[in-house]
Amino acid sequence: MRWDNLGDRPEGAAGAAVTGEAALFGTDAVTTRTFDTPEFRGITFHEVRARSILNRVPGASRMPFEWTVNPYRGCTHACVYCFARRTHAYLDLDTGVGFDTQIVVKVNAAELLRRQLASPRWQGAHVAMGTNVDCYQRAEGRYRLMPGIIEALRDRANPFSILTKGTLVLRDLDLLRQAAEVTDVGVSVSVGFTDQELWRTVEPGTPAPERRLDVVRTLTDAGIGCGVLMAPVIPFLGDRPEQLRATVRAIAEAGATSVTPLALHLRPGAREWYTEWLQRHHPHLVPRYERMYAGGAYAPTWYQRRITRQVHEFAAEFGIGPAGRGEARRITLPGRATERPGAPARARTGEAREAPATEPTQLTLL
């Protein structure tokens, strides 16, 4: 996919600064903006009118959903391990600092989703969000795309789930509760570790882990069950038993409905950026990583199983377990002859990949 394929039709805006990237890819597709406020200093936003917002997961995937919505590309969370870095290369944008500071905003996401959900061809499949980059990153505070997206899903009683590291999801709590009254809604928060030093260096643009656990607590208190994706578990830096136990304990104390551990994986794009970071901060670990990931992007099966076993043992100790499955509510939609069933109530997060039958399914987190 190329940059000019993201565009729908010309969309100008007073005061927009058109810069080099916009000129290169065509001003009919892109409006480029910068904002002189502390939280957005150094960040460039490329506003596009997308042609489609529902993305189908490849058929070979074993992920528990078929469709995703991603209103943004690039992410100010700046997680050094983020798999989605490679997607910036498809737009001729830098996958390192550029991924953290060049954010593509699909400004028509909500109106486009509403139109696509109303299509007779749409069968009401579960829609997963936060599977590419975080839909509640800092840009959402300005662009406010998610309220319209949630409203569109709510109004069609369409089941959906959200994965986030952002606390901004609480802004939309009332909308989530409204949606949960008519369809299946799942929210998961990503907290791979509670180590403060590790957080500051590998996830510099995210809210602190304890703030994310506050989100879990608030959602649970509001009647919206919230699971935690304990990801990534970072080899040699965040995987000691005492670290895992401390994280699981904090997750349990926040009232999470489930905890799912996932080991770090390093795809092309993310692998190079993470290795650079490792060489600067922990050069002695580079040879160990080269050996561990010599077979590809994913940690060896034995390592994944060890982490999963340990986390499940700690989860049992603190009284939390796997996510449950529930029956979605059903409503009759105007103009539709039949009721639309929902999807199973569980965290559905990740990026598609084909997993060997002998290997545990590896979900992709932000």
VEXDREN-2710 file (C-alpha; in Angstrom, 1 decimal):
% VEXDREN-2710
k/r/px/py/pz
1/MET/0.0/0.0/0.0
2/ARG/1.3/3.4/-0.9
3/TRP/0.6/6.8/0.7
4/ASP/-1.6/8.1/-2.2
5/ASN/-3.9/5.1/-1.8
6/LEU/-4.9/6.4/1.7
7/GLY/-6.7/9.4/0.2
8/ASP/-10.3/9.7/-0.6
9/ARG/-10.9/13.3/-1.9
10/PRO/-9.4/16.7/-1.4
11/GLU/-9.8/18.1/2.1
12/GLY/-8.2/21.5/2.8
13/ALA/-8.2/23.3/6.1
14/ALA/-7.5/26.9/7.0
15/GLY/-4.2/27.4/8.6
16/ALA/-2.8/24.0/7.5
17/ALA/0.9/23.9/6.8
18/VAL/1.6/21.9/3.7
19/THR/5.2/20.6/3.9
20/GLY/7.5/18.3/2.0
21/GLU/5.8/15.0/2.7
22/ALA/2.4/16.3/1.7
23/ALA/3.8/17.7/-1.5
24/LEU/5.6/14.4/-2.3
25/PHE/2.5/12.3/-1.8
26/GLY/0.0/14.7/-3.2
27/THR/-1.9/17.5/-1.4
28/ASP/-5.2/16.0/-2.7
29/ALA/-4.6/13.1/-0.2
30/VAL/-2.8/14.7/2.7
31/THR/-3.1/17.8/4.8
32/THR/-0.1/18.2/7.1
33/ARG/-0.3/20.0/10.4
34/THR/1.9/20.8/13.4
35/PHE/0.7/22.2/16.7
36/ASP/2.8/24.5/18.9
37/THR/1.7/23.0/22.2
38/PRO/3.9/21.1/24.7
39/GLU/2.2/17.7/24.3
40/PHE/2.5/17.9/20.4
41/ARG/5.8/19.7/20.0
42/GLY/8.0/17.9/17.4
43/ILE/5.0/15.8/16.1
44/THR/3.6/16.1/12.6
45/PHE/0.1/15.0/11.8
46/HIS/-0.8/13.9/8.2
47/GLU/-4.6/14.2/7.9
48/VAL/-6.1/11.9/5.3
49/ARG/-9.6/11.0/4.2
50/ALA/-9.5/7.2/4.0
51/ARG/-11.3/5.2/1.4
52/SER/-12.0/2.3/3.8
53/ILE/-11.8/1.9/7.5
54/LEU/-12.7/-1.8/8.1
55/ASN/-9.7/-3.9/7.5
56/ARG/-10.0/-7.7/7.0
57/VAL/-7.5/-9.9/8.8
58/PRO/-5.8/-12.3/6.4
59/GLY/-7.5/-15.7/6.1
60/ALA/-4.5/-17.7/7.3
61/SER/-4.6/-15.9/10.7
62/ARG/-5.7/-17.8/13.8
63/MET/-6.7/-14.6/15.5
64/PRO/-10.2/-14.7/17.1
65/PHE/-11.5/-11.8/15.0
66/GLU/-11.7/-11.0/11.3
67/TRP/-12.0/-7.3/11.2
68/THR/-10.1/-4.3/12.6
69/VAL/-10.4/-0.5/12.7
70/ASN/-7.3/1.6/12.9
71/PRO/-7.9/5.3/12.9
72/TYR/-4.2/6.2/13.2
73/ARG/-0.8/5.1/11.8
74/GLY/2.3/5.8/13.7
75/CYS/2.2/6.2/17.5
76/THR/3.5/8.8/20.0
77/HIS/3.7/6.0/22.6
78/ALA/7.2/5.4/21.0
79/CYS/7.5/1.9/22.3
80/VAL/10.9/0.7/21.1
81/TYR/9.6/-2.8/20.4
82/CYS/6.4/-1.9/18.4
83/PHE/5.8/-4.3/15.5
84/ALA/3.9/-1.7/13.6
85/ARG/7.0/0.3/12.8
86/ARG/7.4/-1.5/9.6
87/THR/4.1/-0.2/8.3
88/HIS/5.5/3.3/8.1
89/ALA/7.9/2.1/5.5
90/TYR/4.9/1.4/3.2
91/LEU/4.3/5.1/3.2
92/ASP/7.9/6.0/2.6
93/LEU/8.1/7.3/6.2
94/ASP/10.9/6.6/8.7
95/THR/10.3/3.5/10.9
96/GLY/12.3/4.9/13.8
97/VAL/11.8/8.4/15.1
98/GLY/9.5/9.0/12.2
99/PHE/7.1/6.3/13.4
100/ASP/7.0/8.1/16.8
101/THR/6.5/11.6/15.4
102/GLN/4.8/11.3/12.0
103/ILE/1.2/10.4/12.7
104/VAL/-1.3/9.6/10.0
105/VAL/-4.8/10.6/11.1
106/LYS/-7.9/9.2/9.2
107/VAL/-10.1/12.2/9.9
108/ASN/-13.2/10.6/8.3
109/ALA/-12.9/7.4/10.2
110/ALA/-16.2/7.7/12.1
111/GLU/-18.4/8.7/9.2
112/LEU/-16.8/6.1/7.0
113/LEU/-17.3/3.4/9.5
114/ARG/-21.0/4.3/10.0
115/ARG/-21.5/4.1/6.2
116/GLN/-19.7/0.7/6.0
117/LEU/-21.6/-0.8/8.9
118/ALA/-24.9/0.2/7.2
119/SER/-24.0/-1.7/4.1
120/PRO/-26.3/-4.7/3.4
121/ARG/-23.1/-6.7/2.9
122/TRP/-21.9/-6.2/6.4
123/GLN/-22.9/-9.1/8.7
124/GLY/-22.1/-7.6/12.1
125/ALA/-18.7/-9.3/12.7
126/HIS/-16.7/-8.4/15.7
127/VAL/-14.4/-5.4/15.2
128/ALA/-11.1/-5.2/17.1
129/MET/-9.3/-1.9/17.7
130/GLY/-5.9/-1.1/19.0
131/THR/-4.4/-4.0/17.1
132/ASN/-2.0/-1.9/14.9
133/VAL/-1.3/1.3/16.9
134/ASP/-3.0/2.6/19.9
135/CYS/-6.3/4.3/19.2
136/TYR/-6.0/6.2/22.5
137/GLN/-2.6/7.7/21.9
138/ARG/-2.1/11.4/22.5
139/ALA/-3.4/12.4/19.1
140/GLU/-6.9/11.1/20.1
141/GLY/-7.0/13.9/22.7
142/ARG/-7.1/16.4/19.8
143/TYR/-8.8/14.6/17.0
144/ARG/-11.5/12.8/19.0
145/LEU/-12.1/10.0/16.5
146/MET/-13.0/7.3/19.0
147/PRO/-16.3/8.7/20.3
148/GLY/-17.7/8.7/16.7
149/ILE/-16.4/5.2/16.1
150/ILE/-17.9/3.8/19.3
151/GLU/-21.2/5.6/18.6
152/ALA/-21.3/4.0/15.1
153/LEU/-20.7/0.5/16.5
154/ARG/-23.2/1.1/19.4
155/ASP/-25.9/2.3/17.0
156/ARG/-25.6/-0.9/14.9
157/ALA/-25.2/-3.1/18.0
158/ASN/-22.0/-4.3/16.5
159/PRO/-19.6/-6.2/18.9
160/PHE/-16.2/-4.7/19.4
161/SER/-13.1/-4.7/21.5
162/ILE/-10.4/-2.2/22.4
163/LEU/-6.8/-2.8/23.4
164/THR/-4.9/0.3/24.8
165/LYS/-2.1/1.6/26.8
166/GLY/-3.8/5.0/27.0
167/THR/-5.8/6.4/30.0
168/LEU/-7.9/8.5/27.5
169/VAL/-10.2/5.5/27.1
170/LEU/-11.9/6.7/30.3
171/ARG/-13.1/9.8/28.6
172/ASP/-15.4/7.5/26.6
173/LEU/-16.6/5.5/29.6
174/ASP/-20.3/6.5/29.2
175/LEU/-20.2/5.5/25.5
176/LEU/-18.7/2.2/26.4
177/ARG/-21.4/1.5/28.9
178/GLN/-24.1/2.5/26.4
179/ALA/-22.6/0.1/23.9
180/ALA/-22.3/-2.7/26.4
181/GLU/-26.1/-2.5/27.0
182/VAL/-26.8/-3.5/23.4
183/THR/-23.8/-5.6/22.2
184/ASP/-20.6/-7.4/23.3
185/VAL/-17.9/-5.0/24.4
186/GLY/-14.4/-6.0/25.5
187/VAL/-11.7/-3.7/26.8
188/SER/-8.1/-4.8/27.5
189/VAL/-5.2/-2.8/28.8
190/SER/-1.6/-3.6/28.0
191/VAL/0.7/-3.8/31.0
192/GLY/3.8/-5.9/30.5
193/PHE/5.7/-4.9/33.6
194/THR/5.6/-2.5/36.5
195/ASP/9.3/-1.8/36.7
196/GLN/9.6/2.0/36.5
197/GLU/13.0/2.2/35.0
198/LEU/12.2/-0.3/32.2
199/TRP/8.9/1.6/31.5
200/ARG/10.7/4.9/31.1
201/THR/13.2/3.6/28.6
202/VAL/11.1/1.2/26.4
203/GLU/7.7/2.9/26.5
204/PRO/8.6/6.6/26.9
205/GLY/5.4/8.1/25.5
206/THR/2.9/5.9/27.5
207/PRO/1.2/6.6/30.8
208/ALA/2.9/4.8/33.7
209/PRO/1.9/1.2/34.4
210/GLU/0.1/2.2/37.6
211/ARG/-2.0/4.7/35.7
212/ARG/-3.0/2.0/33.2
213/LEU/-3.9/-0.2/36.1
214/ASP/-6.1/2.6/37.4
215/VAL/-7.9/2.4/34.1
216/VAL/-8.5/-1.3/34.7
217/ARG/-9.9/-0.5/38.2
218/THR/-12.1/2.2/37.0
219/LEU/-13.6/0.2/34.1
220/THR/-14.2/-2.8/36.4
221/ASP/-15.9/-0.6/39.0
222/ALA/-18.1/0.8/36.2
223/GLY/-19.3/-2.7/35.3
224/ILE/-17.1/-3.1/32.2
225/GLY/-14.9/-6.2/32.7
226/CYS/-11.3/-5.4/31.7
227/GLY/-8.5/-7.9/31.0
228/VAL/-4.8/-7.2/31.0
229/LEU/-2.5/-8.3/28.2
230/MET/0.8/-8.7/30.1
231/ALA/2.9/-7.8/27.2
232/PRO/5.5/-7.7/26.2
233/VAL/7.4/-9.8/28.7
234/ILE/11.0/-8.6/27.9
235/PRO/13.7/-11.3/28.0
236/PHE/16.5/-10.7/30.5
237/LEU/15.0/-7.3/31.6
238/GLY/11.5/-8.0/32.8
239/ASP/11.2/-11.8/33.1
240/ARG/12.6/-12.7/36.4
241/PRO/10.1/-14.6/38.6
242/GLU/10.0/-11.8/41.2
243/GLN/9.2/-9.3/38.4
244/LEU/6.5/-11.4/36.9
245/ARG/5.0/-12.0/40.3
246/ALA/5.0/-8.3/41.2
247/THR/3.3/-7.5/37.9
248/VAL/0.6/-10.2/38.3
249/ARG/-0.1/-9.1/41.8
250/ALA/-0.6/-5.5/40.7
251/ILE/-2.9/-6.6/37.9
252/ALA/-4.9/-8.7/40.4
253/GLU/-5.2/-5.8/42.8
254/ALA/-6.5/-3.6/40.0
255/GLY/-9.4/-6.1/39.6
256/ALA/-8.6/-7.4/36.1
257/THR/-10.8/-10.2/34.9
258/SER/-7.9/-12.0/33.2
259/VAL/-4.2/-11.8/32.5
260/THR/-2.5/-13.1/29.3
261/PRO/1.3/-13.0/29.1
262/LEU/3.0/-12.6/25.8
263/ALA/6.7/-12.7/25.2
264/LEU/8.5/-10.0/23.2
265/HIS/8.7/-10.6/19.5
266/LEU/10.8/-8.6/17.1
267/ARG/9.7/-8.4/13.5
268/PRO/11.6/-6.6/10.8
269/GLY/11.5/-2.8/11.4
270/ALA/10.9/-3.3/15.1
271/ARG/13.9/-5.6/15.4
272/GLU/16.4/-3.1/14.1
273/TRP/15.1/-0.2/16.2
274/TYR/15.0/-2.4/19.3
275/THR/18.5/-3.7/18.7
276/GLU/19.7/-0.1/18.4
277/TRP/18.1/0.7/21.8
278/LEU/19.6/-2.5/23.3
279/GLN/23.1/-1.6/22.1
280/ARG/22.8/1.8/23.8
281/HIS/21.3/0.7/27.1
282/HIS/22.2/-2.9/27.6
283/PRO/25.0/-3.8/25.1
284/HIS/26.0/-7.0/27.1
285/LEU/22.6/-8.4/26.2
286/VAL/22.9/-8.1/22.4
287/PRO/24.6/-11.6/21.9
288/ARG/21.9/-13.2/24.1
289/TYR/19.2/-11.7/22.0
290/GLU/20.9/-12.7/18.8
291/ARG/20.9/-16.3/20.0
292/MET/17.3/-16.2/21.4
293/TYR/15.9/-14.7/18.2
294/ALA/18.1/-16.5/15.7
295/GLY/15.2/-18.5/14.5
296/GLY/13.0/-15.6/13.6
297/ALA/10.8/-12.9/15.1
298/TYR/9.4/-14.9/18.0
299/ALA/11.0/-16.1/21.1
300/PRO/11.5/-19.9/21.2
301/THR/8.5/-22.0/22.2
302/TRP/10.2/-23.3/25.3
303/TYR/10.6/-19.7/26.5
304/GLN/7.0/-18.7/25.7
305/ARG/5.7/-21.8/27.6
306/ARG/7.9/-21.0/30.6
307/ILE/6.6/-17.5/30.9
308/THR/3.0/-18.6/30.4
309/ARG/3.3/-21.3/33.1
310/GLN/4.9/-18.9/35.6
311/VAL/2.3/-16.2/35.0
312/HIS/-0.6/-18.6/35.3
313/GLU/0.8/-19.9/38.6
314/PHE/1.0/-16.4/39.9
315/ALA/-2.5/-15.6/38.6
316/ALA/-3.8/-18.7/40.4
317/GLU/-2.1/-17.5/43.6
318/PHE/-3.8/-14.1/43.3
319/GLY/-7.2/-15.4/42.2
320/ILE/-7.4/-14.3/38.5
321/GLY/-7.6/-16.5/35.5
322/PRO/-8.3/-16.7/31.7
323/ALA/-11.0/-14.6/30.2
324/GLY/-14.5/-16.0/30.1
325/ARG/-16.9/-16.3/27.3
326/GLY/-20.4/-14.7/27.4
327/GLU/-23.5/-14.4/25.4
328/ALA/-24.0/-11.1/23.6
329/ARG/-27.2/-9.2/23.9
330/ARG/-29.3/-9.0/20.8
331/ILE/-31.5/-6.2/19.5
332/THR/-33.5/-5.7/16.4
333/LEU/-32.1/-3.0/14.2
334/PRO/-34.4/-0.7/12.1
335/GLY/-34.7/-1.9/8.6
336/ARG/-33.2/-5.4/9.4
337/ALA/-35.4/-8.5/9.3
338/THR/-33.4/-10.5/11.9
339/GLU/-31.5/-9.9/15.1
340/ARG/-27.8/-9.8/14.9
341/PRO/-25.9/-12.1/17.3
342/GLY/-22.8/-10.8/19.0
343/ALA/-19.4/-12.4/19.3
344/PRO/-17.9/-14.1/22.4
345/ALA/-17.1/-11.8/25.2
346/ARG/-13.3/-12.0/25.5
347/ALA/-10.3/-9.9/24.7
348/ARG/-9.6/-10.0/21.0
349/THR/-6.3/-8.3/20.3
350/GLY/-3.4/-8.8/18.1
351/GLU/-2.0/-8.8/14.6
352/ALA/-2.5/-11.7/12.2
353/ARG/0.1/-14.3/11.7
354/GLU/0.1/-18.0/11.0
355/ALA/1.3/-20.0/14.0
356/PRO/2.6/-23.5/13.9
357/ALA/0.2/-26.0/15.5
358/THR/2.7/-26.9/18.2
359/GLU/3.3/-23.3/19.2
360/PRO/1.0/-21.3/21.5
361/THR/-0.9/-18.6/19.6
362/GLN/1.2/-15.4/19.9
363/LEU/-0.8/-12.2/19.9
364/THR/0.7/-8.9/18.9
365/LEU/0.6/-6.0/21.3
366/LEU/1.5/-2.4/21.2
END
